[in-house]
């Protein structure tokens, strides 16, 4: 596979694997439990940071910053869709 095509495939996999919180909100609107929300957030952070490190050859700090930014956006979108309902009293 040519290099630009490899990056495109890897980027597609990255987009597909991230979005755990949003996926949980779509699958179970307003019924996402706190352990599921925490697990989805951690999984999102780990997968995004790992892929940023491997695909772009980022340093540890840059990979964690990328993972944190993508995870924050995912949690924000997921909460708008109802994933954070378990955080309400």
N, C-alpha and C positions, 0 to 999 in steps of 0.2 A: 504494500500500500504506500502511495506517495505521502510525503510528510504533511502537506496541507490537508489532505484527506484524513490522515490519522488524527490531526488536531481537531478536525470537524467532528469526527466520530467520538473522540474523547470528550469534547465539549457537549455533545448531545447526551452522552452518558452522565456527565456531571449535572446537567440540567434535570435529567430524569431521576437521579439518586437524591438530589437535594430537594427540599420542599416537603420534608417529613411532616412538619406541623400543619402546613396547608393541606396536605393529603389527608391527615387525620381529621381536619375540620370539614373537609368535603365528604369524607366517609361517614363521620359521626357528628353532624352539626349539633352543637350545644350539648353533646353527651361525651365529650372527651374527658377522661379521668385525669387526675393530677399525675399519677405515675406514667401514663401514656404521654402526656404533654412534656414531662421532664425527659423521658426516654427519646421522644422524637426530637427534642431540642438538642440533646447530647449527640444523637446519631447524626443530625444535620451538621453540627459543628465538626465532628470527627471526619465525616465523609468529605465535606467541603475542604477542610484544611489538608487532609491527606491528598486529595486530588490536586489542589493548588500546588502542593509541594512536588508531586510527581510529574504533573503535566507541564507546569511552567518553571520548574526548578527554582522555586522561591525559597528563601531562607526560612528558618523556623518562625521568626517573628512575622514575616510577610505572609506566610501560610496561615498562621493563627489570626492575623488581622483580616485576611480575606475570608476565612471561615466565620469569624465573628460578624463581619459585615453582612455576609449572605444569610447567616442564621438570624440576625436581627431583622432583616427584611422579611424572611420567611415567617418568623414568629409574629411580626406585625400584620402581615397579610392573613395568617392563620387566625389571629385574634379578631380581626375584622369579620372573618367568616364564622366565628363562634367557637374557636378551639380553646379560648381562655375562660370559658364559662365556669370551669371548676375553680377558678381563683376567686370568684365572688362568694361572699358569705352566705 
